[in-house]
Amino acid sequence: MQYPLKEKIGTPNTLVGRKKEFALFEKWIAGIPKEISKSRVILARRKSGKTSFVQRLFNKLWSENGKVIPFYFDIADSKIWIGNLAQNYFRTFASHYISFLERDPGLVENHLSPGEIKEYGDKNKIPYLSRCVRELEENMERQNGALMWDTAVSAPHKLAALMDQRFLVILDEFQNIAAFIYPDKKMEAPVIDTLAGTYHSLSESKVAPMLVTGSYPRWLIAIMDQYLEAGRLSLIRMNPYLTPEEGLQAVYRYSELNSEPVTNETAVLINTLCYSDPFFISCIFQSIFD
């Protein structure tokens, strides 16, 4: 398996357990080519493994090179003009798409420029990519961020329909879309707190379903209720705790990675005290205290 998307958890073998969750989502992903899989949202507190989980799903899909093309985008908790967000979003999507087609892992992190995307679209008879680049450039000149966003956010669904392909749109920390996006370049006007509404119809796409994560469940549920009503996203709550067996495996794995040997008795004690929570287990081994 390859890891073109650098996972935030660190070295790949740091991720342990989640056997039940991976089986659940692999069955869901298998339904995407049949157009029967409904968009989903994963809710859990911070440091519960959501990002590691969806990033691993991305890498698995990319490595399998099957019928589902993954697109991963992290919605950061930092101020940004909607036009720049649109550029980032489309460049990331197009680069992940081209990376998948060309089996070039480098493009997952090192995104193509708009000119390179347009050149690829022209050369490989994918005119939709070239058209999107032109629309983004034209509206960038006009500083029309709203139209730029319309072009970018609809790209996965429209390209899937045009090319008869299937995408999985993974949006990490989706609640941030309501708090950090500005309509003006100087970012002096109030934030656009309605931007989640642009996914209202897209969340029903069966050719490019969404997998959304959120670290603030009440906030994200409120956004969903207001802008993605009628059950457009199936809600999945991720338990931050592993099974006792998986937790014990995590103890031994972190012991090995941190060169901190433990006895079997100590391993069981750590796992019990940490409630099989991999985050707290890692904190034990990375503590500066003796």
C-alpha positions as CSV (number, residue, x, y, z in Angstrom):
1,M,0.0,0.0,0.0
2,Q,1.2,3.5,-0.8
3,Y,0.7,6.7,1.3
4,P,0.7,9.6,-1.2
5,L,-1.3,11.7,1.3
6,K,1.0,12.3,4.4
7,E,-1.1,11.2,7.3
8,K,-1.2,13.5,10.3
9,I,-0.8,10.5,12.7
10,G,2.8,10.2,11.5
11,T,4.3,6.9,10.4
12,P,1.6,4.6,9.0
13,N,2.0,1.8,11.5
14,T,1.1,4.2,14.3
15,L,-2.6,3.7,13.3
16,V,-3.9,0.6,15.0
17,G,-7.4,-0.9,15.4
18,R,-10.6,0.5,13.9
19,K,-11.2,-2.9,12.3
20,K,-15.0,-2.6,12.7
21,E,-15.1,1.0,11.4
22,F,-13.0,0.2,8.3
23,A,-15.2,-2.8,7.5
24,L,-18.3,-0.5,7.8
25,F,-16.9,2.1,5.5
26,E,-15.4,-0.3,3.0
27,K,-18.9,-1.7,2.5
28,W,-20.3,1.8,2.0
29,I,-17.5,2.7,-0.5
30,A,-18.3,-0.5,-2.4
31,G,-21.7,0.9,-3.1
32,I,-20.5,4.1,-4.7
33,P,-19.9,2.6,-8.2
34,K,-23.5,1.3,-7.9
35,E,-24.7,4.8,-7.0
36,I,-26.4,3.6,-3.8
37,S,-24.1,5.2,-1.2
38,K,-25.4,8.2,0.7
39,S,-23.2,11.0,1.9
40,R,-22.0,10.6,5.5
41,V,-20.7,12.7,8.4
42,I,-18.4,11.4,11.1
43,L,-18.8,13.2,14.5
44,A,-16.4,12.8,17.4
45,R,-14.4,15.0,19.8
46,R,-11.0,16.3,18.9
47,K,-8.1,13.8,19.1
48,S,-10.4,10.9,18.5
49,G,-8.8,9.7,15.3
50,K,-11.2,11.1,12.7
51,T,-8.6,12.7,10.5
52,S,-6.3,9.6,10.6
53,F,-9.2,7.4,9.7
54,V,-10.3,9.4,6.6
55,Q,-6.8,10.0,5.5
56,R,-6.2,6.3,5.6
57,L,-9.4,5.7,3.5
58,F,-7.9,8.2,1.0
59,N,-4.6,6.3,0.8
60,K,-6.4,2.9,0.5
61,L,-8.5,4.1,-2.4
62,W,-5.6,5.7,-4.1
63,S,-3.5,2.6,-3.8
64,E,-6.2,0.2,-4.9
65,N,-6.7,2.3,-8.1
66,G,-10.2,1.0,-8.4
67,K,-13.5,2.5,-9.4
68,V,-13.7,5.2,-6.7
69,I,-11.4,8.2,-7.0
70,P,-10.7,10.0,-3.6
71,F,-10.4,13.7,-3.0
72,Y,-9.4,15.0,0.4
73,F,-9.6,18.6,1.5
74,D,-9.0,20.0,5.0
75,I,-11.1,23.1,5.8
76,A,-8.6,25.0,8.0
77,D,-9.5,27.1,10.9
78,S,-7.8,30.2,9.5
79,K,-9.1,33.3,7.7
80,I,-9.3,33.1,3.9
81,W,-11.0,35.0,1.1
82,I,-13.6,32.8,-0.7
83,G,-11.8,33.3,-4.0
84,N,-8.5,31.9,-2.7
85,L,-10.4,29.1,-1.1
86,A,-12.0,28.2,-4.4
87,Q,-8.6,28.2,-6.1
88,N,-7.2,25.9,-3.4
89,Y,-10.2,23.6,-3.5
90,F,-10.1,23.2,-7.3
91,R,-6.3,22.8,-7.5
92,T,-6.4,20.1,-4.8
93,F,-9.3,18.3,-6.5
94,A,-7.8,18.4,-9.9
95,S,-4.4,17.4,-8.6
96,H,-5.8,14.4,-6.7
97,Y,-7.8,13.4,-9.8
98,I,-4.8,13.6,-12.1
99,S,-2.6,11.9,-9.6
100,F,-5.0,9.0,-9.4
101,L,-5.2,8.7,-13.2
102,E,-1.4,9.0,-13.8
103,R,-0.4,7.0,-10.7
104,D,1.8,10.0,-9.7
105,P,1.8,10.1,-5.8
106,G,3.8,13.4,-5.8
107,L,0.8,15.4,-7.1
108,V,-1.3,14.6,-4.0
109,E,0.8,16.9,-1.8
110,N,2.4,19.1,-4.5
111,H,-0.6,20.4,-6.4
112,L,-0.5,21.4,-10.0
113,S,-0.8,25.0,-11.1
114,P,-3.9,26.2,-12.9
115,G,-1.9,26.4,-16.1
116,E,-0.7,22.8,-15.7
117,I,-4.2,21.6,-15.0
118,K,-5.5,23.3,-18.2
119,E,-2.6,21.9,-20.2
120,Y,-3.5,18.4,-18.9
121,G,-7.1,18.8,-19.7
122,D,-6.4,20.0,-23.3
123,K,-3.9,17.2,-23.9
124,N,-6.0,14.4,-22.5
125,K,-9.3,15.5,-23.9
126,I,-10.9,16.4,-20.6
127,P,-12.2,19.9,-21.6
128,Y,-14.1,20.3,-18.3
129,L,-10.8,20.8,-16.4
130,S,-9.7,23.5,-18.9
131,R,-13.1,25.2,-18.7
132,C,-12.9,25.3,-14.9
133,V,-9.5,26.9,-15.0
134,R,-10.7,29.6,-17.5
135,E,-13.7,30.3,-15.3
136,L,-11.6,30.7,-12.2
137,E,-9.1,32.9,-13.9
138,E,-11.8,35.2,-15.4
139,N,-13.7,35.6,-12.1
140,M,-10.4,36.1,-10.3
141,E,-9.8,39.1,-12.5
142,R,-13.3,40.4,-11.6
143,Q,-12.7,39.4,-7.9
144,N,-16.0,37.5,-8.0
145,G,-15.2,35.0,-5.3
146,A,-18.8,33.7,-5.2
147,L,-18.7,32.5,-8.9
148,M,-15.2,31.1,-8.3
149,W,-16.6,29.0,-5.4
150,D,-19.5,27.8,-7.5
151,T,-17.1,26.5,-10.1
152,A,-14.8,24.8,-7.6
153,V,-17.4,23.2,-5.3
154,S,-19.4,21.6,-8.1
155,A,-16.4,20.3,-10.0
156,P,-16.3,16.7,-8.5
157,H,-20.0,16.1,-9.1
158,K,-20.0,17.6,-12.7
159,L,-16.8,15.8,-13.7
160,A,-18.1,12.5,-12.4
161,A,-21.2,12.8,-14.4
162,L,-19.4,13.9,-17.6
163,M,-16.7,11.2,-17.4
164,D,-18.9,8.5,-16.0
165,Q,-16.5,8.2,-13.0
166,R,-17.1,8.1,-9.3
167,F,-15.5,10.3,-6.6
168,L,-15.4,10.3,-2.8
169,V,-15.3,13.9,-1.6
170,I,-13.7,13.9,1.9
171,L,-14.1,17.2,3.7
172,D,-12.2,17.3,7.0
173,E,-13.4,19.7,9.8
174,F,-16.4,20.8,7.8
175,Q,-17.7,23.1,10.6
176,N,-14.9,25.6,9.8
177,I,-16.7,26.5,6.5
178,A,-19.1,28.6,8.6
179,A,-16.5,30.6,10.5
180,F,-13.4,31.6,8.5
181,I,-14.4,32.3,4.9
182,Y,-14.7,36.0,3.9
183,P,-16.5,37.6,0.9
184,D,-13.8,40.3,0.5
185,K,-10.0,40.1,-0.1
186,K,-9.3,42.4,2.8
187,M,-11.4,40.2,5.1
188,E,-13.1,43.1,6.7
189,A,-16.7,42.2,6.0
190,P,-18.5,39.6,8.2
191,V,-17.7,35.9,7.5
192,I,-19.9,34.0,5.1
193,D,-21.8,31.8,7.6
194,T,-24.1,30.4,4.9
195,L,-21.4,28.7,2.7
196,A,-22.4,25.2,3.9
197,G,-25.6,25.8,1.9
198,T,-23.6,25.4,-1.4
199,Y,-23.4,21.7,-0.6
200,H,-27.2,21.4,-0.2
201,S,-27.8,19.6,-3.5
202,L,-24.2,18.3,-3.9
203,S,-24.6,16.3,-0.7
204,E,-27.2,14.2,-2.5
205,S,-24.9,13.3,-5.3
206,K,-24.6,9.5,-5.8
207,V,-21.7,9.9,-8.3
208,A,-19.6,12.1,-5.9
209,P,-20.9,11.5,-2.4
210,M,-19.4,13.3,0.6
211,L,-17.6,12.1,3.7
212,V,-17.6,15.0,6.2
213,T,-15.9,15.1,9.6
214,G,-16.4,17.5,12.5
215,S,-14.8,17.9,15.9
216,Y,-17.6,20.1,17.4
217,P,-20.7,17.9,17.1
218,R,-23.3,20.4,18.3
219,W,-21.9,23.1,16.0
220,L,-21.8,20.8,13.0
221,I,-25.2,19.3,13.6
222,A,-26.7,22.8,13.8
223,I,-25.1,23.6,10.4
224,M,-26.5,20.4,8.9
225,D,-29.9,21.0,10.3
226,Q,-30.0,24.5,8.8
227,Y,-28.3,23.9,5.4
228,L,-28.3,20.2,4.7
229,E,-31.7,19.3,6.1
230,A,-33.8,16.3,5.2
231,G,-31.2,13.7,6.3
232,R,-28.9,14.4,3.4
233,L,-25.9,13.1,5.4
234,S,-26.1,9.9,7.4
235,L,-24.6,10.6,10.8
236,I,-21.9,8.3,12.2
237,R,-20.5,8.9,15.7
238,M,-16.9,7.7,16.1
239,N,-16.1,6.2,19.5
240,P,-12.7,7.6,20.5
241,Y,-11.9,4.4,22.4
242,L,-10.6,1.3,20.8
243,T,-11.6,-2.2,21.8
244,P,-9.6,-3.5,24.8
245,E,-7.7,-5.8,22.5
246,E,-6.9,-3.0,20.0
247,G,-6.0,-0.7,22.9
248,L,-3.4,-3.2,24.1
249,Q,-2.0,-3.5,20.6
250,A,-1.7,0.3,20.6
251,V,0.2,0.2,23.9
252,Y,2.8,-2.2,22.5
253,R,3.0,-0.3,19.2
254,Y,3.7,3.0,21.0
255,S,6.1,1.3,23.3
256,E,8.1,0.1,20.2
257,L,7.9,3.4,18.4
258,N,9.1,5.4,21.4
259,S,11.7,2.8,22.5
260,E,10.1,2.6,25.9
261,P,9.9,-1.1,26.8
262,V,6.9,-2.3,29.0
263,T,6.1,-5.5,30.7
264,N,2.9,-7.3,29.9
265,E,1.6,-6.3,33.3
266,T,2.4,-2.6,32.7
267,A,0.9,-2.7,29.2
268,V,-2.4,-3.9,30.6
269,L,-2.3,-1.3,33.3
270,I,-1.7,1.6,30.8
271,N,-4.5,0.3,28.6
272,T,-6.9,0.1,31.4
273,L,-6.1,3.6,32.8
274,C,-6.3,5.1,29.4
275,Y,-9.6,3.4,28.6
276,S,-8.1,2.0,25.3
277,D,-7.9,5.6,24.0
278,P,-4.9,5.8,21.5
279,F,-4.4,9.5,22.1
280,F,-4.0,9.1,25.8
281,I,-1.9,6.1,25.3
282,S,0.5,8.0,23.1
283,C,0.6,10.8,25.7
284,I,1.8,8.4,28.3
285,F,4.8,7.3,26.1
286,Q,5.6,10.9,25.0
287,S,5.4,12.4,28.5
288,I,8.5,14.3,29.6
289,F,8.0,13.0,33.2
290,D,9.7,9.9,34.5
